Amino acid sequence: MSTITKTANSTLGFLRRNIRRCPINSKRTAYIALVRAVLEYGAIVWDPYHRGDIDKLEQIQHRAARFITGDYRSIHPGSVTTILTNLNLDTLDNRRRDQRLNFMYRTVKGSIPALPTETFFRPQKTIKRHIKPKH
């Protein structure tokens, strides 16, 4: 986890130094391609579940959102949420959840041939109830 956050932070620092005067759309695209890609690479496998680890990842995205918009004035926690909404960036936690669900769906539907679904997913036996007719 520390390797991922360190790499993402250093890449974000590189972007802050080199594309500071670029338009918002360019900064957003660079963030998605270079920083968020690091934060999400293989996330369905190593998905963090400790609140501290999740917060570390989200803090990187919050710093990136402030860099993209150039809004460093407001320090209130809700203000970053507004910035993320305006940039159309979902939280990393929600994105990892969506990726897990997508992976599970594709696995169950057989879209991932390398995984034998019958080994991991067995259908439940249905219990048939016989209802006695009323006289």
Chimera marker file (.cmm) of the C-alpha trace (Angstrom):
<marker_set name="trace">
<marker id="1" x="0.000" y="0.000" z="0.000" r="1" g="1" b="0" radius="0.5"/>
<marker id="2" x="2.784" y="2.452" z="0.827" r="1" g="1" b="0" radius="0.5"/>
<marker id="3" x="4.416" y="1.815" z="-2.560" r="1" g="1" b="0" radius="0.5"/>
<marker id="4" x="1.173" y="2.681" z="-4.327" r="1" g="1" b="0" radius="0.5"/>
<marker id="5" x="0.608" y="5.889" z="-2.360" r="1" g="1" b="0" radius="0.5"/>
<marker id="6" x="4.252" y="6.921" z="-2.732" r="1" g="1" b="0" radius="0.5"/>
<marker id="7" x="4.191" y="6.402" z="-6.508" r="1" g="1" b="0" radius="0.5"/>
<marker id="8" x="0.862" y="8.213" z="-6.888" r="1" g="1" b="0" radius="0.5"/>
<marker id="9" x="2.037" y="11.138" z="-4.729" r="1" g="1" b="0" radius="0.5"/>
<marker id="10" x="5.274" y="11.527" z="-6.642" r="1" g="1" b="0" radius="0.5"/>
<marker id="11" x="3.441" y="11.385" z="-9.980" r="1" g="1" b="0" radius="0.5"/>
<marker id="12" x="0.977" y="14.001" z="-8.743" r="1" g="1" b="0" radius="0.5"/>
<marker id="13" x="3.917" y="16.173" z="-7.661" r="1" g="1" b="0" radius="0.5"/>
<marker id="14" x="5.422" y="15.806" z="-11.124" r="1" g="1" b="0" radius="0.5"/>
<marker id="15" x="2.143" y="16.952" z="-12.681" r="1" g="1" b="0" radius="0.5"/>
<marker id="16" x="1.876" y="19.893" z="-10.296" r="1" g="1" b="0" radius="0.5"/>
<marker id="17" x="5.354" y="21.062" z="-11.265" r="1" g="1" b="0" radius="0.5"/>
<marker id="18" x="5.001" y="20.587" z="-15.006" r="1" g="1" b="0" radius="0.5"/>
<marker id="19" x="1.418" y="21.306" z="-16.056" r="1" g="1" b="0" radius="0.5"/>
<marker id="20" x="0.479" y="23.961" z="-13.540" r="1" g="1" b="0" radius="0.5"/>
<marker id="21" x="-0.708" y="26.445" z="-16.188" r="1" g="1" b="0" radius="0.5"/>
<marker id="22" x="-2.604" y="23.988" z="-18.388" r="1" g="1" b="0" radius="0.5"/>
<marker id="23" x="-6.408" y="24.060" z="-18.727" r="1" g="1" b="0" radius="0.5"/>
<marker id="24" x="-8.541" y="22.130" z="-16.239" r="1" g="1" b="0" radius="0.5"/>
<marker id="25" x="-9.483" y="19.458" z="-18.800" r="1" g="1" b="0" radius="0.5"/>
<marker id="26" x="-5.821" y="18.741" z="-19.524" r="1" g="1" b="0" radius="0.5"/>
<marker id="27" x="-4.994" y="18.471" z="-15.826" r="1" g="1" b="0" radius="0.5"/>
<marker id="28" x="-7.999" y="16.197" z="-15.237" r="1" g="1" b="0" radius="0.5"/>
<marker id="29" x="-6.995" y="13.931" z="-18.126" r="1" g="1" b="0" radius="0.5"/>
<marker id="30" x="-3.394" y="13.775" z="-16.907" r="1" g="1" b="0" radius="0.5"/>
<marker id="31" x="-4.585" y="12.907" z="-13.385" r="1" g="1" b="0" radius="0.5"/>
<marker id="32" x="-6.837" y="10.110" z="-14.638" r="1" g="1" b="0" radius="0.5"/>
<marker id="33" x="-4.192" y="8.672" z="-16.954" r="1" g="1" b="0" radius="0.5"/>
<marker id="34" x="-1.166" y="8.912" z="-14.686" r="1" g="1" b="0" radius="0.5"/>
<marker id="35" x="-2.230" y="9.091" z="-11.033" r="1" g="1" b="0" radius="0.5"/>
<marker id="36" x="-5.613" y="7.399" z="-10.786" r="1" g="1" b="0" radius="0.5"/>
<marker id="37" x="-4.328" y="4.579" z="-12.982" r="1" g="1" b="0" radius="0.5"/>
<marker id="38" x="-1.680" y="3.868" z="-10.318" r="1" g="1" b="0" radius="0.5"/>
<marker id="39" x="-4.242" y="4.052" z="-7.507" r="1" g="1" b="0" radius="0.5"/>
<marker id="40" x="-6.593" y="1.611" z="-9.253" r="1" g="1" b="0" radius="0.5"/>
<marker id="41" x="-4.189" y="-0.841" z="-10.879" r="1" g="1" b="0" radius="0.5"/>
<marker id="42" x="-5.198" y="-4.316" z="-9.679" r="1" g="1" b="0" radius="0.5"/>
<marker id="43" x="-7.485" y="-2.819" z="-7.037" r="1" g="1" b="0" radius="0.5"/>
<marker id="44" x="-9.981" y="-5.701" z="-7.174" r="1" g="1" b="0" radius="0.5"/>
<marker id="45" x="-7.179" y="-7.906" z="-5.837" r="1" g="1" b="0" radius="0.5"/>
<marker id="46" x="-5.610" y="-5.700" z="-3.166" r="1" g="1" b="0" radius="0.5"/>
<marker id="47" x="-8.695" y="-3.599" z="-2.310" r="1" g="1" b="0" radius="0.5"/>
<marker id="48" x="-8.030" y="-1.990" z="1.091" r="1" g="1" b="0" radius="0.5"/>
<marker id="49" x="-10.542" y="-2.523" z="3.850" r="1" g="1" b="0" radius="0.5"/>
<marker id="50" x="-8.921" y="-0.566" z="6.694" r="1" g="1" b="0" radius="0.5"/>
<marker id="51" x="-10.372" y="2.928" z="6.976" r="1" g="1" b="0" radius="0.5"/>
<marker id="52" x="-6.873" y="4.435" z="7.287" r="1" g="1" b="0" radius="0.5"/>
<marker id="53" x="-5.710" y="2.902" z="4.003" r="1" g="1" b="0" radius="0.5"/>
<marker id="54" x="-8.883" y="3.981" z="2.212" r="1" g="1" b="0" radius="0.5"/>
<marker id="55" x="-8.445" y="7.525" z="3.540" r="1" g="1" b="0" radius="0.5"/>
<marker id="56" x="-4.818" y="7.682" z="2.344" r="1" g="1" b="0" radius="0.5"/>
<marker id="57" x="-5.932" y="6.885" z="-1.190" r="1" g="1" b="0" radius="0.5"/>
<marker id="58" x="-8.795" y="9.371" z="-1.046" r="1" g="1" b="0" radius="0.5"/>
<marker id="59" x="-6.446" y="12.101" z="0.242" r="1" g="1" b="0" radius="0.5"/>
<marker id="60" x="-4.358" y="11.755" z="-2.905" r="1" g="1" b="0" radius="0.5"/>
<marker id="61" x="-7.449" y="12.256" z="-5.031" r="1" g="1" b="0" radius="0.5"/>
<marker id="62" x="-8.449" y="15.251" z="-2.895" r="1" g="1" b="0" radius="0.5"/>
<marker id="63" x="-5.029" y="16.848" z="-3.444" r="1" g="1" b="0" radius="0.5"/>
<marker id="64" x="-5.366" y="16.127" z="-7.154" r="1" g="1" b="0" radius="0.5"/>
<marker id="65" x="-8.818" y="17.749" z="-7.251" r="1" g="1" b="0" radius="0.5"/>
<marker id="66" x="-7.450" y="20.883" z="-5.636" r="1" g="1" b="0" radius="0.5"/>
<marker id="67" x="-4.540" y="20.905" z="-8.103" r="1" g="1" b="0" radius="0.5"/>
<marker id="68" x="-6.845" y="20.434" z="-11.109" r="1" g="1" b="0" radius="0.5"/>
<marker id="69" x="-9.094" y="23.335" z="-10.142" r="1" g="1" b="0" radius="0.5"/>
<marker id="70" x="-6.416" y="25.473" z="-8.479" r="1" g="1" b="0" radius="0.5"/>
<marker id="71" x="-8.733" y="25.850" z="-5.460" r="1" g="1" b="0" radius="0.5"/>
<marker id="72" x="-6.519" y="25.672" z="-2.375" r="1" g="1" b="0" radius="0.5"/>
<marker id="73" x="-8.503" y="28.254" z="-0.412" r="1" g="1" b="0" radius="0.5"/>
<marker id="74" x="-11.280" y="26.239" z="1.186" r="1" g="1" b="0" radius="0.5"/>
<marker id="75" x="-10.012" y="23.665" z="3.634" r="1" g="1" b="0" radius="0.5"/>
<marker id="76" x="-13.424" y="22.366" z="4.746" r="1" g="1" b="0" radius="0.5"/>
<marker id="77" x="-13.940" y="18.616" z="4.108" r="1" g="1" b="0" radius="0.5"/>
<marker id="78" x="-17.211" y="19.143" z="2.221" r="1" g="1" b="0" radius="0.5"/>
<marker id="79" x="-15.584" y="21.537" z="-0.211" r="1" g="1" b="0" radius="0.5"/>
<marker id="80" x="-13.449" y="18.787" z="-1.771" r="1" g="1" b="0" radius="0.5"/>
<marker id="81" x="-16.581" y="16.731" z="-2.305" r="1" g="1" b="0" radius="0.5"/>
<marker id="82" x="-18.062" y="19.633" z="-4.236" r="1" g="1" b="0" radius="0.5"/>
<marker id="83" x="-14.895" y="19.955" z="-6.311" r="1" g="1" b="0" radius="0.5"/>
<marker id="84" x="-14.935" y="16.212" z="-7.092" r="1" g="1" b="0" radius="0.5"/>
<marker id="85" x="-18.591" y="16.428" z="-8.097" r="1" g="1" b="0" radius="0.5"/>
<marker id="86" x="-17.908" y="19.385" z="-10.381" r="1" g="1" b="0" radius="0.5"/>
<marker id="87" x="-15.015" y="17.497" z="-11.993" r="1" g="1" b="0" radius="0.5"/>
<marker id="88" x="-17.222" y="14.424" z="-12.391" r="1" g="1" b="0" radius="0.5"/>
<marker id="89" x="-14.804" y="12.288" z="-10.352" r="1" g="1" b="0" radius="0.5"/>
<marker id="90" x="-16.328" y="9.569" z="-8.187" r="1" g="1" b="0" radius="0.5"/>
<marker id="91" x="-14.632" y="8.506" z="-4.954" r="1" g="1" b="0" radius="0.5"/>
<marker id="92" x="-11.984" y="5.835" z="-5.352" r="1" g="1" b="0" radius="0.5"/>
<marker id="93" x="-13.845" y="3.652" z="-2.868" r="1" g="1" b="0" radius="0.5"/>
<marker id="94" x="-16.975" y="3.716" z="-5.035" r="1" g="1" b="0" radius="0.5"/>
<marker id="95" x="-14.937" y="3.023" z="-8.156" r="1" g="1" b="0" radius="0.5"/>
<marker id="96" x="-13.299" y="-0.024" z="-6.527" r="1" g="1" b="0" radius="0.5"/>
<marker id="97" x="-16.734" y="-1.285" z="-5.463" r="1" g="1" b="0" radius="0.5"/>
<marker id="98" x="-18.008" y="-0.927" z="-9.020" r="1" g="1" b="0" radius="0.5"/>
<marker id="99" x="-14.941" y="-2.739" z="-10.359" r="1" g="1" b="0" radius="0.5"/>
<marker id="100" x="-15.476" y="-5.617" z="-7.909" r="1" g="1" b="0" radius="0.5"/>
<marker id="101" x="-19.135" y="-5.925" z="-8.882" r="1" g="1" b="0" radius="0.5"/>
<marker id="102" x="-18.269" y="-5.783" z="-12.573" r="1" g="1" b="0" radius="0.5"/>
<marker id="103" x="-15.624" y="-8.471" z="-12.114" r="1" g="1" b="0" radius="0.5"/>
<marker id="104" x="-18.023" y="-10.669" z="-10.161" r="1" g="1" b="0" radius="0.5"/>
<marker id="105" x="-20.726" y="-10.280" z="-12.807" r="1" g="1" b="0" radius="0.5"/>
<marker id="106" x="-18.326" y="-11.121" z="-15.642" r="1" g="1" b="0" radius="0.5"/>
<marker id="107" x="-17.028" y="-14.114" z="-13.699" r="1" g="1" b="0" radius="0.5"/>
<marker id="108" x="-20.490" y="-15.517" z="-13.013" r="1" g="1" b="0" radius="0.5"/>
<marker id="109" x="-21.623" y="-14.939" z="-16.604" r="1" g="1" b="0" radius="0.5"/>
<marker id="110" x="-18.549" y="-16.733" z="-17.950" r="1" g="1" b="0" radius="0.5"/>
<marker id="111" x="-16.955" y="-13.727" z="-19.650" r="1" g="1" b="0" radius="0.5"/>
<marker id="112" x="-13.646" y="-14.561" z="-17.989" r="1" g="1" b="0" radius="0.5"/>
<marker id="113" x="-12.788" y="-18.031" z="-19.350" r="1" g="1" b="0" radius="0.5"/>
<marker id="114" x="-9.652" y="-18.464" z="-17.231" r="1" g="1" b="0" radius="0.5"/>
<marker id="115" x="-11.731" y="-18.755" z="-14.055" r="1" g="1" b="0" radius="0.5"/>
<marker id="116" x="-13.686" y="-21.980" z="-13.596" r="1" g="1" b="0" radius="0.5"/>
<marker id="117" x="-16.835" y="-20.572" z="-12.045" r="1" g="1" b="0" radius="0.5"/>
<marker id="118" x="-18.140" y="-23.950" z="-10.891" r="1" g="1" b="0" radius="0.5"/>
<marker id="119" x="-15.161" y="-24.199" z="-8.535" r="1" g="1" b="0" radius="0.5"/>
<marker id="120" x="-15.934" y="-20.921" z="-6.787" r="1" g="1" b="0" radius="0.5"/>
<marker id="121" x="-19.654" y="-20.481" z="-7.297" r="1" g="1" b="0" radius="0.5"/>
<marker id="122" x="-22.054" y="-23.304" z="-6.724" r="1" g="1" b="0" radius="0.5"/>
<marker id="123" x="-25.758" y="-22.728" z="-7.174" r="1" g="1" b="0" radius="0.5"/>
<marker id="124" x="-27.784" y="-23.217" z="-4.059" r="1" g="1" b="0" radius="0.5"/>
<marker id="125" x="-30.025" y="-26.206" z="-3.939" r="1" g="1" b="0" radius="0.5"/>
<marker id="126" x="-33.577" y="-25.069" z="-4.043" r="1" g="1" b="0" radius="0.5"/>
<marker id="127" x="-35.925" y="-26.435" z="-1.475" r="1" g="1" b="0" radius="0.5"/>
<marker id="128" x="-39.288" y="-27.238" z="-2.897" r="1" g="1" b="0" radius="0.5"/>
<marker id="129" x="-42.104" y="-26.909" z="-0.466" r="1" g="1" b="0" radius="0.5"/>
<marker id="130" x="-45.160" y="-28.987" z="-0.900" r="1" g="1" b="0" radius="0.5"/>
<marker id="131" x="-48.208" y="-27.093" z="0.130" r="1" g="1" b="0" radius="0.5"/>
<marker id="132" x="-51.090" y="-29.180" z="1.221" r="1" g="1" b="0" radius="0.5"/>
<marker id="133" x="-54.311" y="-28.155" z="-0.483" r="1" g="1" b="0" radius="0.5"/>
<marker id="134" x="-57.000" y="-26.784" z="1.777" r="1" g="1" b="0" radius="0.5"/>
<marker id="135" x="-60.250" y="-28.750" z="1.888" r="1" g="1" b="0" radius="0.5"/>
<link id1="1" id2="2" r="1" g="1" b="0" radius="0.2"/>
<link id1="2" id2="3" r="1" g="1" b="0" radius="0.2"/>
<link id1="3" id2="4" r="1" g="1" b="0" radius="0.2"/>
<link id1="4" id2="5" r="1" g="1" b="0" radius="0.2"/>
<link id1="5" id2="6" r="1" g="1" b="0" radius="0.2"/>
<link id1="6" id2="7" r="1" g="1" b="0" radius="0.2"/>
<link id1="7" id2="8" r="1" g="1" b="0" radius="0.2"/>
<link id1="8" id2="9" r="1" g="1" b="0" radius="0.2"/>
<link id1="9" id2="10" r="1" g="1" b="0" radius="0.2"/>
<link id1="10" id2="11" r="1" g="1" b="0" radius="0.2"/>
<link id1="11" id2="12" r="1" g="1" b="0" radius="0.2"/>
<link id1="12" id2="13" r="1" g="1" b="0" radius="0.2"/>
<link id1="13" id2="14" r="1" g="1" b="0" radius="0.2"/>
<link id1="14" id2="15" r="1" g="1" b="0" radius="0.2"/>
<link id1="15" id2="16" r="1" g="1" b="0" radius="0.2"/>
<link id1="16" id2="17" r="1" g="1" b="0" radius="0.2"/>
<link id1="17" id2="18" r="1" g="1" b="0" radius="0.2"/>
<link id1="18" id2="19" r="1" g="1" b="0" radius="0.2"/>
<link id1="19" id2="20" r="1" g="1" b="0" radius="0.2"/>
<link id1="20" id2="21" r="1" g="1" b="0" radius="0.2"/>
<link id1="21" id2="22" r="1" g="1" b="0" radius="0.2"/>
<link id1="22" id2="23" r="1" g="1" b="0" radius="0.2"/>
<link id1="23" id2="24" r="1" g="1" b="0" radius="0.2"/>
<link id1="24" id2="25" r="1" g="1" b="0" radius="0.2"/>
<link id1="25" id2="26" r="1" g="1" b="0" radius="0.2"/>
<link id1="26" id2="27" r="1" g="1" b="0" radius="0.2"/>
<link id1="27" id2="28" r="1" g="1" b="0" radius="0.2"/>
<link id1="28" id2="29" r="1" g="1" b="0" radius="0.2"/>
<link id1="29" id2="30" r="1" g="1" b="0" radius="0.2"/>
<link id1="30" id2="31" r="1" g="1" b="0" radius="0.2"/>
<link id1="31" id2="32" r="1" g="1" b="0" radius="0.2"/>
<link id1="32" id2="33" r="1" g="1" b="0" radius="0.2"/>
<link id1="33" id2="34" r="1" g="1" b="0" radius="0.2"/>
<link id1="34" id2="35" r="1" g="1" b="0" radius="0.2"/>
<link id1="35" id2="36" r="1" g="1" b="0" radius="0.2"/>
<link id1="36" id2="37" r="1" g="1" b="0" radius="0.2"/>
<link id1="37" id2="38" r="1" g="1" b="0" radius="0.2"/>
<link id1="38" id2="39" r="1" g="1" b="0" radius="0.2"/>
<link id1="39" id2="40" r="1" g="1" b="0" radius="0.2"/>
<link id1="40" id2="41" r="1" g="1" b="0" radius="0.2"/>
<link id1="41" id2="42" r="1" g="1" b="0" radius="0.2"/>
<link id1="42" id2="43" r="1" g="1" b="0" radius="0.2"/>
<link id1="43" id2="44" r="1" g="1" b="0" radius="0.2"/>
<link id1="44" id2="45" r="1" g="1" b="0" radius="0.2"/>
<link id1="45" id2="46" r="1" g="1" b="0" radius="0.2"/>
<link id1="46" id2="47" r="1" g="1" b="0" radius="0.2"/>
<link id1="47" id2="48" r="1" g="1" b="0" radius="0.2"/>
<link id1="48" id2="49" r="1" g="1" b="0" radius="0.2"/>
<link id1="49" id2="50" r="1" g="1" b="0" radius="0.2"/>
<link id1="50" id2="51" r="1" g="1" b="0" radius="0.2"/>
<link id1="51" id2="52" r="1" g="1" b="0" radius="0.2"/>
<link id1="52" id2="53" r="1" g="1" b="0" radius="0.2"/>
<link id1="53" id2="54" r="1" g="1" b="0" radius="0.2"/>
<link id1="54" id2="55" r="1" g="1" b="0" radius="0.2"/>
<link id1="55" id2="56" r="1" g="1" b="0" radius="0.2"/>
<link id1="56" id2="57" r="1" g="1" b="0" radius="0.2"/>
<link id1="57" id2="58" r="1" g="1" b="0" radius="0.2"/>
<link id1="58" id2="59" r="1" g="1" b="0" radius="0.2"/>
<link id1="59" id2="60" r="1" g="1" b="0" radius="0.2"/>
<link id1="60" id2="61" r="1" g="1" b="0" radius="0.2"/>
<link id1="61" id2="62" r="1" g="1" b="0" radius="0.2"/>
<link id1="62" id2="63" r="1" g="1" b="0" radius="0.2"/>
<link id1="63" id2="64" r="1" g="1" b="0" radius="0.2"/>
<link id1="64" id2="65" r="1" g="1" b="0" radius="0.2"/>
<link id1="65" id2="66" r="1" g="1" b="0" radius="0.2"/>
<link id1="66" id2="67" r="1" g="1" b="0" radius="0.2"/>
<link id1="67" id2="68" r="1" g="1" b="0" radius="0.2"/>
<link id1="68" id2="69" r="1" g="1" b="0" radius="0.2"/>
<link id1="69" id2="70" r="1" g="1" b="0" radius="0.2"/>
<link id1="70" id2="71" r="1" g="1" b="0" radius="0.2"/>
<link id1="71" id2="72" r="1" g="1" b="0" radius="0.2"/>
<link id1="72" id2="73" r="1" g="1" b="0" radius="0.2"/>
<link id1="73" id2="74" r="1" g="1" b="0" radius="0.2"/>
<link id1="74" id2="75" r="1" g="1" b="0" radius="0.2"/>
<link id1="75" id2="76" r="1" g="1" b="0" radius="0.2"/>
<link id1="76" id2="77" r="1" g="1" b="0" radius="0.2"/>
<link id1="77" id2="78" r="1" g="1" b="0" radius="0.2"/>
<link id1="78" id2="79" r="1" g="1" b="0" radius="0.2"/>
<link id1="79" id2="80" r="1" g="1" b="0" radius="0.2"/>
<link id1="80" id2="81" r="1" g="1" b="0" radius="0.2"/>
<link id1="81" id2="82" r="1" g="1" b="0" radius="0.2"/>
<link id1="82" id2="83" r="1" g="1" b="0" radius="0.2"/>
<link id1="83" id2="84" r="1" g="1" b="0" radius="0.2"/>
<link id1="84" id2="85" r="1" g="1" b="0" radius="0.2"/>
<link id1="85" id2="86" r="1" g="1" b="0" radius="0.2"/>
<link id1="86" id2="87" r="1" g="1" b="0" radius="0.2"/>
<link id1="87" id2="88" r="1" g="1" b="0" radius="0.2"/>
<link id1="88" id2="89" r="1" g="1" b="0" radius="0.2"/>
<link id1="89" id2="90" r="1" g="1" b="0" radius="0.2"/>
<link id1="90" id2="91" r="1" g="1" b="0" radius="0.2"/>
<link id1="91" id2="92" r="1" g="1" b="0" radius="0.2"/>
<link id1="92" id2="93" r="1" g="1" b="0" radius="0.2"/>
<link id1="93" id2="94" r="1" g="1" b="0" radius="0.2"/>
<link id1="94" id2="95" r="1" g="1" b="0" radius="0.2"/>
<link id1="95" id2="96" r="1" g="1" b="0" radius="0.2"/>
<link id1="96" id2="97" r="1" g="1" b="0" radius="0.2"/>
<link id1="97" id2="98" r="1" g="1" b="0" radius="0.2"/>
<link id1="98" id2="99" r="1" g="1" b="0" radius="0.2"/>
<link id1="99" id2="100" r="1" g="1" b="0" radius="0.2"/>
<link id1="100" id2="101" r="1" g="1" b="0" radius="0.2"/>
<link id1="101" id2="102" r="1" g="1" b="0" radius="0.2"/>
<link id1="102" id2="103" r="1" g="1" b="0" radius="0.2"/>
<link id1="103" id2="104" r="1" g="1" b="0" radius="0.2"/>
<link id1="104" id2="105" r="1" g="1" b="0" radius="0.2"/>
<link id1="105" id2="106" r="1" g="1" b="0" radius="0.2"/>
<link id1="106" id2="107" r="1" g="1" b="0" radius="0.2"/>
<link id1="107" id2="108" r="1" g="1" b="0" radius="0.2"/>
<link id1="108" id2="109" r="1" g="1" b="0" radius="0.2"/>
<link id1="109" id2="110" r="1" g="1" b="0" radius="0.2"/>
<link id1="110" id2="111" r="1" g="1" b="0" radius="0.2"/>
<link id1="111" id2="112" r="1" g="1" b="0" radius="0.2"/>
<link id1="112" id2="113" r="1" g="1" b="0" radius="0.2"/>
<link id1="113" id2="114" r="1" g="1" b="0" radius="0.2"/>
<link id1="114" id2="115" r="1" g="1" b="0" radius="0.2"/>
<link id1="115" id2="116" r="1" g="1" b="0" radius="0.2"/>
<link id1="116" id2="117" r="1" g="1" b="0" radius="0.2"/>
<link id1="117" id2="118" r="1" g="1" b="0" radius="0.2"/>
<link id1="118" id2="119" r="1" g="1" b="0" radius="0.2"/>
<link id1="119" id2="120" r="1" g="1" b="0" radius="0.2"/>
<link id1="120" id2="121" r="1" g="1" b="0" radius="0.2"/>
<link id1="121" id2="122" r="1" g="1" b="0" radius="0.2"/>
<link id1="122" id2="123" r="1" g="1" b="0" radius="0.2"/>
<link id1="123" id2="124" r="1" g="1" b="0" radius="0.2"/>
<link id1="124" id2="125" r="1" g="1" b="0" radius="0.2"/>
<link id1="125" id2="126" r="1" g="1" b="0" radius="0.2"/>
<link id1="126" id2="127" r="1" g="1" b="0" radius="0.2"/>
<link id1="127" id2="128" r="1" g="1" b="0" radius="0.2"/>
<link id1="128" id2="129" r="1" g="1" b="0" radius="0.2"/>
<link id1="129" id2="130" r="1" g="1" b="0" radius="0.2"/>
<link id1="130" id2="131" r="1" g="1" b="0" radius="0.2"/>
<link id1="131" id2="132" r="1" g="1" b="0" radius="0.2"/>
<link id1="132" id2="133" r="1" g="1" b="0" radius="0.2"/>
<link id1="133" id2="134" r="1" g="1" b="0" radius="0.2"/>
<link id1="134" id2="135" r="1" g="1" b="0" radius="0.2"/>
</marker_set>
